[in-house]
Structures are given as structure tokens and as C-alpha cells.
Amino acid sequence: MSLGVEVHQSPSEIITRPKQTLQISCSHSKTDYWLMLWYQRPPGDSSMKLIGYLYLKDSTLEEAFQKDFSFSGDLSGDTKKNSSLVIRNTEQNLNAVYYCAAREARQQKTPEIAAKTRR
């Protein structure tokens, strides 16, 4: 049993202009990890906020992030897993550290995510 997976995220740093759209990519090679989660940690905040997750080909975004964020990717099949977080930079300041994480999924139905944030 594996206790983890090495996840690659790029680019490591992005500097943007106002209203610029940007994309952060995430990948790993563990074929049975069909769940990729995205988090945001704003400056000065030690907690991470769940943006949402991609399960196989289906994405779920937390309500607070639905206006400015989206996902793309396909975690199905027996190949390398790839996902992208797209941030549509509006008037709102979206400066933050963004993280992706991968998790094993034991069944092929929508997972229950226990750590949903409500604000």
C-alpha cells in the first residue's frame, strides 16, 4: 500500500496583470488516484481554503470560488493524471498560494469531501 504520491505543479510562481486569466497545471503518475483537490491560501492566512476538486472528469467548485475559478482535466484511465486550475482574474485580488493534492479513490462514484469550507 502506498502512503502518498509525488505531485508536480507548474508554474511554481506567476506574476499577473489585472484581469489576466492564468492556468496552473498539476500532474502525477499514480493511476488509481482519480481525485485531485485544489486549495487556496491567501496572504497572511495560515489556513487553506478548498477551492474544489476534480474526480475522474467531473469538477466540483465551492460556491465562493465559482465566479473566478474553473478546472479542466481527465483523471480517468490508466495513464498519467493531469488537471489544470484556471483563474479568471477579475477586479478582485486573487493573490494567494495555490496547491493541488491527489488522493486515492476506492470507488467510482462521487466522493464525499469532509473538509468543505463554508464562509
trRosetta pair geometry for C-beta under 8 A, 3 or more apart (Angstrom, degrees):
i j d omega theta_ij theta_ji phi_ij phi_ji
2 5 6.8 59 141 -66 136 75
2 30 7.1 -149 90 -127 162 131
2 104 7.9 145 72 -62 103 132
5 28 5.0 62 147 -175 122 144
5 29 7.8 -168 -166 53 109 57
5 30 4.2 -78 -118 -17 136 142
5 33 5.5 -62 -21 -40 164 161
5 102 5.1 -53 71 80 133 130
6 28 6.4 161 85 -130 52 97
6 29 7.9 5 65 26 91 92
7 26 6.2 -4 180 -169 106 99
7 27 7.4 157 -159 79 62 33
7 28 4.8 -48 -104 -68 63 116
7 100 6.1 -149 166 98 138 94
7 101 6.6 -136 -20 -126 169 35
7 102 5.3 171 -85 -3 119 108
8 26 7.0 157 84 -154 52 48
8 27 5.1 -18 61 62 101 84
8 28 6.8 158 13 -77 76 58
9 12 7.2 102 100 -96 87 59
9 24 6.5 7 -173 171 96 104
9 25 7.0 165 -152 89 49 52
9 26 5.0 -9 -102 -102 78 80
9 99 7.4 -88 -75 -143 167 46
9 100 5.4 160 -94 30 117 107
10 24 7.4 174 89 -160 30 65
10 25 5.4 -15 63 61 79 98
11 14 5.6 119 71 -64 118 87
11 24 7.2 -99 36 -120 59 74
14 22 5.5 105 170 -166 155 152
14 24 7.3 -111 -20 -79 141 95
16 20 4.4 -156 -171 68 105 130
16 22 5.5 -96 -86 -44 135 134
16 89 5.7 177 137 -54 146 165
17 20 4.7 96 59 -31 74 126
17 89 7.9 139 86 97 46 150
18 89 6.6 -156 -161 135 35 117
18 91 7.4 25 -166 -114 112 44
19 89 5.7 -170 -119 98 8 90
19 90 6.7 32 -106 -128 66 27
19 91 7.6 12 -71 -64 87 50
20 89 5.0 13 59 44 55 136
21 86 6.6 2 -177 -175 103 95
21 87 6.9 170 -154 86 56 52
21 88 5.1 -17 -107 -112 94 59
21 89 6.4 -156 -81 13 35 83
22 86 7.5 170 88 -151 39 53
22 87 5.2 -8 60 57 86 99
22 89 6.7 47 1 -30 96 114
23 84 5.1 -3 -171 -177 107 121
23 85 7.0 155 -155 78 54 48
23 86 5.2 -19 -100 -100 82 71
23 87 7.7 -176 -80 19 34 72
24 84 6.7 154 76 -157 42 66
24 85 4.7 -8 57 55 98 100
24 87 7.5 36 -4 -9 101 108
24 98 5.6 161 21 96 172 140
24 100 7.5 -178 124 -33 114 116
25 82 6.8 -20 -167 -163 101 94
25 83 7.4 153 -155 85 55 44
25 84 5.0 -29 -99 -100 67 85
26 36 6.2 150 100 -168 132 135
26 38 7.7 -162 -8 -90 152 92
26 82 7.3 148 82 -154 52 48
26 83 5.0 -17 63 65 100 90
26 84 7.3 171 18 -87 74 36
26 85 7.3 47 -9 -12 113 96
26 100 3.5 -36 -107 67 157 168
26 102 7.9 179 152 -54 118 95
27 80 6.0 20 -174 163 113 107
27 81 6.2 162 -151 88 61 58
27 82 4.7 -11 -99 -100 98 71
27 83 7.5 171 -78 22 53 63
28 33 6.3 -20 91 72 134 141
28 80 7.3 -174 95 -161 30 75
28 81 5.3 -6 59 57 75 106
28 102 5.0 -64 17 -33 154 161
29 80 5.0 -38 -106 -112 71 83
29 81 7.3 -171 -91 17 19 78
30 33 4.1 51 96 1 115 118
30 81 7.1 -32 60 7 63 125
30 102 6.6 137 49 136 123 146
30 104 7.6 -77 140 -85 135 82
31 77 7.6 -85 -153 117 99 54
31 78 4.7 23 -159 -148 141 59
31 79 6.9 92 -113 16 100 14
31 81 7.5 165 -111 -39 38 100
32 104 6.1 20 118 -138 93 90
32 105 7.4 -146 163 51 70 67
33 36 7.8 80 139 -66 98 74
33 75 7.5 -88 109 -168 61 120
33 81 6.3 -106 83 -2 92 160
33 102 4.5 48 157 165 139 114
33 103 6.3 154 -154 84 95 20
33 104 5.2 -67 -101 -86 73 51
33 105 7.1 109 -151 3 34 78
34 55 6.2 53 132 -161 93 63
34 56 5.3 4 -179 -67 117 66
34 75 4.6 129 -153 129 58 118
34 76 6.8 41 -133 -88 111 48
34 81 7.6 -158 -109 -111 38 138
34 104 8.0 49 20 -160 69 36
34 105 4.2 -65 53 32 100 131
34 108 7.5 10 72 -109 171 76
35 53 6.1 0 -170 177 88 127
35 54 7.4 161 -152 83 43 54
35 55 5.2 -4 -105 -105 78 79
35 75 7.1 143 -51 137 19 167
35 102 6.9 129 84 -162 62 55
35 103 4.4 -35 83 65 117 92
35 104 7.4 2 31 82 107 9
35 105 4.7 122 -23 -54 107 110
35 111 6.0 -5 -97 8 141 152
36 53 6.4 163 85 -159 45 75
36 54 4.8 -3 58 54 97 100
36 73 6.9 -31 46 103 145 159
36 75 6.1 -174 -10 -78 106 139
36 81 6.8 174 -54 149 124 125
36 83 4.5 -171 91 -3 159 157
36 100 5.9 -3 -179 -173 102 109
36 101 7.2 160 -157 80 56 42
36 102 5.4 -25 -102 -100 73 70
36 103 7.8 175 -85 19 28 74
37 50 6.7 -53 -173 -139 112 96
37 52 7.6 -158 -147 111 63 30
37 53 4.4 -31 -101 -100 67 101
37 100 6.9 152 80 -158 48 56
37 101 4.7 -16 60 61 99 94
37 102 7.7 -176 18 -81 76 22
37 103 6.6 36 -11 -6 112 115
37 113 7.6 137 -106 -127 123 131
38 50 7.7 102 80 -164 54 56
38 51 4.3 -45 102 57 100 121
38 52 6.0 5 49 58 103 62
38 53 6.9 180 13 -88 73 46
38 54 7.9 56 -18 -9 104 91
38 69 7.9 -174 106 -180 144 138
38 71 7.0 -168 -9 -89 141 114
38 83 7.8 -138 -56 128 109 132
38 85 5.0 128 -128 -88 151 132
38 98 6.8 -8 -171 -173 95 100
38 99 7.2 158 -156 85 49 51
38 100 5.4 -24 -99 -101 69 74
38 101 8.0 -177 -77 20 27 72
39 48 4.2 15 175 172 131 121
39 49 6.5 147 -160 70 74 40
39 50 5.9 -44 -103 -101 78 43
39 51 6.2 -169 -101 -2 19 89
39 98 7.0 158 83 -157 53 52
39 99 4.5 -11 59 60 103 99
39 100 7.7 178 18 -84 76 26
39 101 7.0 32 -7 -4 114 110
40 48 6.8 147 70 -161 33 71
40 49 4.9 -23 63 60 90 97
40 51 5.4 90 -19 -58 101 105
40 65 7.6 164 -8 -96 138 130
40 96 4.7 25 -169 134 94 154
40 97 7.5 140 -161 75 48 48
40 98 5.7 -20 -102 -103 65 73
40 99 7.9 -166 -71 22 23 76
41 45 6.1 -160 -171 86 68 95
41 46 7.7 -13 -157 -165 115 17
41 47 7.2 -174 -123 98 87 33
41 48 4.8 -50 -72 -100 95 73
41 49 7.3 160 -82 12 43 74
41 96 5.9 155 73 -177 40 98
41 97 4.6 -17 62 61 101 98
41 98 7.8 -169 22 -76 72 28
41 99 7.1 40 -7 -8 107 111
42 45 4.6 50 66 19 86 129
42 49 7.7 26 -13 3 94 121
42 95 7.4 81 -144 94 73 67
42 96 4.6 -57 -94 -105 49 106
43 95 6.2 -1 -18 116 116 107
43 96 6.8 -128 -24 -104 66 53
48 99 6.6 -38 -138 34 140 130
49 62 7.6 -118 160 56 96 161
49 64 7.6 -60 168 79 137 139
49 117 5.0 -64 -149 16 79 171
49 119 7.8 -27 -130 -23 129 134
50 53 7.6 -28 -173 -39 109 92
50 62 5.7 119 101 -42 85 136
50 113 7.1 148 -170 155 159 137
50 115 6.0 140 -44 111 138 91
50 116 6.1 -97 63 -125 145 42
50 117 5.1 166 33 -3 89 102
51 61 6.6 -37 156 -140 71 80
51 62 6.2 -136 -170 22 24 107
51 65 4.7 127 -151 -116 76 175
51 69 5.7 -101 -172 152 120 168
51 85 7.1 53 100 -137 157 129
51 98 7.8 8 -25 -139 145 99
52 59 6.4 58 137 177 130 87
52 60 5.1 -164 -163 99 103 56
52 61 3.8 -64 -64 -107 153 45
52 62 5.4 -149 -67 -9 80 69
52 65 6.3 -139 -23 75 106 137
52 69 7.2 164 14 114 121 130
52 71 6.6 -126 94 -30 120 127
53 59 7.3 -174 97 -147 38 59
53 60 5.7 2 55 55 75 95
53 111 7.8 -56 107 62 151 116
53 113 6.2 165 3 -76 144 146
54 57 7.8 -28 -175 -149 97 15
54 58 7.1 157 -157 82 57 40
54 59 4.9 -26 -101 -97 76 79
54 60 8.0 179 -83 21 32 66
54 71 4.9 -159 -68 156 112 150
54 73 5.2 43 173 67 166 121
54 75 6.1 138 123 -17 104 124
54 83 5.0 178 38 -124 153 134
55 58 5.3 -21 66 66 84 93
55 59 7.9 162 21 -89 65 31
55 60 7.3 16 5 0 106 107
55 75 7.0 -87 -167 54 23 137
55 105 6.8 110 -145 -89 98 155
55 110 6.2 123 83 -127 159 59
55 111 5.9 -175 -107 11 144 100
56 74 7.5 -10 166 -160 53 58
56 75 5.3 -116 -113 68 22 91
56 76 4.6 43 -155 -64 88 93
56 108 7.2 63 -60 -149 138 88
57 73 7.7 -160 -125 100 52 58
57 74 5.3 0 -96 -120 88 74
57 75 7.2 -159 -58 31 45 70
57 76 6.0 -28 -36 -15 93 117
58 110 7.1 -63 90 -99 149 96
59 70 7.3 79 120 -170 162 65
59 71 4.0 173 -121 56 141 123
59 72 7.9 -47 -50 -76 143 26
59 73 8.0 104 -71 44 110 91
60 110 7.9 91 -45 -153 139 114
60 113 7.8 -174 88 3 140 138
61 65 5.1 -125 -178 87 106 101
61 66 4.9 136 107 -88 130 71
61 69 6.0 163 -135 90 133 106
61 70 7.3 -63 -62 -108 142 45
61 71 7.4 -176 -67 -9 98 103
62 65 5.1 66 65 18 85 106
62 66 7.5 -133 91 -39 40 81
62 116 6.6 160 -106 -158 108 88
62 117 6.1 14 -141 57 157 88
63 66 5.8 -34 -151 -10 36 119
64 117 7.5 -53 22 99 134 107
64 119 5.8 28 -68 52 148 109
65 68 6.6 -85 -164 57 59 83
65 69 4.4 -18 167 31 101 132
66 69 7.1 -69 -99 53 14 83
67 88 8.0 -111 136 67 62 116
67 90 7.3 -30 135 -13 110 151
68 87 6.2 17 150 -159 94 69
68 88 5.1 -141 -154 61 60 82
68 89 7.4 63 -161 -91 115 24
68 90 5.7 -107 -103 0 111 111
68 92 6.6 -94 -69 57 152 131
68 94 6.3 -160 149 -85 150 141
69 85 6.7 -26 -159 -171 103 92
69 86 6.8 142 -159 80 51 59
69 87 5.8 -16 -102 -104 75 64
69 88 7.4 -145 -67 17 28 80
70 85 7.9 153 81 -159 39 48
70 86 4.7 -14 63 60 86 110
70 88 7.6 43 2 -19 99 105
71 83 6.2 -20 -167 -172 106 104
71 84 6.9 148 -159 79 55 53
71 85 6.1 -28 -102 -102 71 55
71 86 7.2 -172 -84 15 20 85
72 83 7.1 161 84 -158 46 56
72 84 4.8 -4 56 54 93 102
72 86 6.7 50 -7 -22 101 116
73 81 7.6 51 176 177 121 74
73 82 5.4 -154 -135 108 101 63
73 83 3.4 -39 -59 -109 167 61
73 84 6.0 161 -54 12 98 65
74 77 7.3 32 139 14 107 113
74 82 7.2 20 48 61 66 84
75 81 4.8 29 -128 -142 78 112
75 82 8.0 -163 -82 46 63 40
75 83 6.8 -4 -60 -60 101 107
81 102 7.0 113 87 -120 145 132
83 100 6.7 165 77 -146 119 144
85 98 6.4 -151 83 172 156 142
85 100 7.0 -160 -25 -73 122 110
87 94 5.8 172 -179 136 129 154
87 98 7.9 -127 -48 -71 137 155
89 92 8.0 -141 -164 67 53 72
89 94 5.8 -131 -118 31 77 128
90 94 7.7 90 36 -29 71 119
105 108 7.3 89 129 -88 120 48
105 111 5.9 -111 -125 -60 106 128
107 111 7.8 143 62 -87 89 78
113 116 5.7 100 103 -56 102 88
